[in-house]
Protein backbone atom coordinates (compact mmCIF):
# COMPACT_ATOMS: atom_id res chain seq x y z
CA UNK A 1 0.00 0.00 0.00
CA UNK A 2 1.38 3.45 -0.86
CA UNK A 3 2.57 5.70 1.94
CA UNK A 4 2.01 9.44 2.39
CA UNK A 5 3.77 11.53 5.01
CA UNK A 6 2.96 14.99 6.33
CA UNK A 7 5.11 17.58 8.02
CA UNK A 8 3.23 19.09 10.95
CA UNK A 9 4.11 21.09 14.02
CA UNK A 10 4.16 19.47 17.44
CA UNK A 11 0.87 21.23 18.29
CA UNK A 12 -0.74 20.01 15.06
CA UNK A 13 0.41 16.46 15.75
CA UNK A 14 -1.00 16.62 19.28
CA UNK A 15 -4.31 17.92 17.95
CA UNK A 16 -4.44 15.18 15.33
CA UNK A 17 -3.71 12.52 17.92
CA UNK A 18 -6.38 13.91 20.27
CA UNK A 19 -8.93 13.97 17.44
CA UNK A 20 -8.11 10.39 16.50
CA UNK A 21 -8.32 9.25 20.11
CA UNK A 22 -11.77 10.85 20.57
CA UNK A 23 -12.97 8.99 17.48
CA UNK A 24 -11.28 5.73 18.46
CA UNK A 25 -9.12 5.47 15.34
CA UNK A 26 -5.49 5.76 14.37
CA UNK A 27 -4.19 9.14 13.22
CA UNK A 28 -3.80 7.87 9.64
CA UNK A 29 -7.44 6.74 9.55
CA UNK A 30 -8.62 10.05 11.04
CA UNK A 31 -6.66 12.04 8.45
CA UNK A 32 -8.08 9.92 5.61
CA UNK A 33 -11.63 10.27 6.95
CA UNK A 34 -11.37 14.04 7.29
CA UNK A 35 -9.74 14.39 3.87
CA UNK A 36 -12.34 12.31 2.05
CA UNK A 37 -15.22 13.96 3.93
CA UNK A 38 -13.91 17.34 2.75
CA UNK A 39 -13.46 16.03 -0.78
CA UNK A 40 -17.05 14.79 -0.79
CA UNK A 41 -18.27 18.15 0.51
CA UNK A 42 -16.40 19.96 -2.27
CA UNK A 43 -17.90 17.61 -4.86
CA UNK A 44 -21.40 18.23 -3.46
CA UNK A 45 -20.89 22.00 -3.51
CA UNK A 46 -19.75 21.83 -7.13
CA UNK A 47 -22.82 19.79 -8.04
CA UNK A 48 -25.03 22.39 -6.35
CA UNK A 49 -23.30 25.22 -8.24
CA UNK A 50 -23.78 23.39 -11.54
CA UNK A 51 -27.45 22.73 -10.74
CA UNK A 52 -28.04 26.39 -9.90
CA UNK A 53 -26.39 27.47 -13.15
CA UNK A 54 -28.48 25.01 -15.17
CA UNK A 55 -31.63 26.13 -13.33
CA UNK A 56 -30.83 29.78 -14.04
CA UNK A 57 -30.39 28.88 -17.73
CA UNK A 58 -33.77 27.15 -17.81
CA UNK A 59 -32.24 23.70 -18.27
CA UNK A 60 -33.88 22.10 -15.21
CA UNK A 61 -37.35 20.58 -15.26
CA UNK A 62 -39.20 19.46 -12.17
CA UNK A 63 -41.87 16.74 -12.10
CA UNK A 64 -44.68 16.15 -9.62
CA UNK A 65 -45.15 12.75 -8.01
CA UNK A 66 -48.18 12.17 -10.20
CA UNK A 67 -46.19 12.98 -13.36
CA UNK A 68 -43.45 10.55 -12.33
CA UNK A 69 -45.96 7.80 -11.57
CA UNK A 70 -47.62 8.32 -14.94
CA UNK A 71 -44.25 8.33 -16.75
CA UNK A 72 -43.28 5.08 -15.01
CA UNK A 73 -46.65 3.46 -15.65
CA UNK A 74 -47.84 3.20 -12.05
C-alpha positions as CSV (number, residue, x, y, z in Angstrom):
1,X,0.0,0.0,0.0
2,X,1.4,3.5,-0.9
3,X,2.6,5.7,1.9
4,X,2.0,9.4,2.4
5,X,3.8,11.5,5.0
6,X,3.0,15.0,6.3
7,X,5.1,17.6,8.0
8,X,3.2,19.1,11.0
9,X,4.1,21.1,14.0
10,X,4.2,19.5,17.4
11,X,0.9,21.2,18.3
12,X,-0.7,20.0,15.1
13,X,0.4,16.5,15.7
14,X,-1.0,16.6,19.3
15,X,-4.3,17.9,18.0
16,X,-4.4,15.2,15.3
17,X,-3.7,12.5,17.9
18,X,-6.4,13.9,20.3
19,X,-8.9,14.0,17.4
20,X,-8.1,10.4,16.5
21,X,-8.3,9.3,20.1
22,X,-11.8,10.8,20.6
23,X,-13.0,9.0,17.5
24,X,-11.3,5.7,18.5
25,X,-9.1,5.5,15.3
26,X,-5.5,5.8,14.4
27,X,-4.2,9.1,13.2
28,X,-3.8,7.9,9.6
29,X,-7.4,6.7,9.5
30,X,-8.6,10.1,11.0
31,X,-6.7,12.0,8.4
32,X,-8.1,9.9,5.6
33,X,-11.6,10.3,7.0
34,X,-11.4,14.0,7.3
35,X,-9.7,14.4,3.9
36,X,-12.3,12.3,2.0
37,X,-15.2,14.0,3.9
38,X,-13.9,17.3,2.8
39,X,-13.5,16.0,-0.8
40,X,-17.0,14.8,-0.8
41,X,-18.3,18.2,0.5
42,X,-16.4,20.0,-2.3
43,X,-17.9,17.6,-4.9
44,X,-21.4,18.2,-3.5
45,X,-20.9,22.0,-3.5
46,X,-19.7,21.8,-7.1
47,X,-22.8,19.8,-8.0
48,X,-25.0,22.4,-6.4
49,X,-23.3,25.2,-8.2
50,X,-23.8,23.4,-11.5
51,X,-27.4,22.7,-10.7
52,X,-28.0,26.4,-9.9
53,X,-26.4,27.5,-13.2
54,X,-28.5,25.0,-15.2
55,X,-31.6,26.1,-13.3
56,X,-30.8,29.8,-14.0
57,X,-30.4,28.9,-17.7
58,X,-33.8,27.1,-17.8
59,X,-32.2,23.7,-18.3
60,X,-33.9,22.1,-15.2
61,X,-37.3,20.6,-15.3
62,X,-39.2,19.5,-12.2
63,X,-41.9,16.7,-12.1
64,X,-44.7,16.1,-9.6
65,X,-45.1,12.8,-8.0
66,X,-48.2,12.2,-10.2
67,X,-46.2,13.0,-13.4
68,X,-43.5,10.6,-12.3
69,X,-46.0,7.8,-11.6
70,X,-47.6,8.3,-14.9
71,X,-44.3,8.3,-16.8
72,X,-43.3,5.1,-15.0
73,X,-46.7,3.5,-15.7
74,X,-47.8,3.2,-12.1
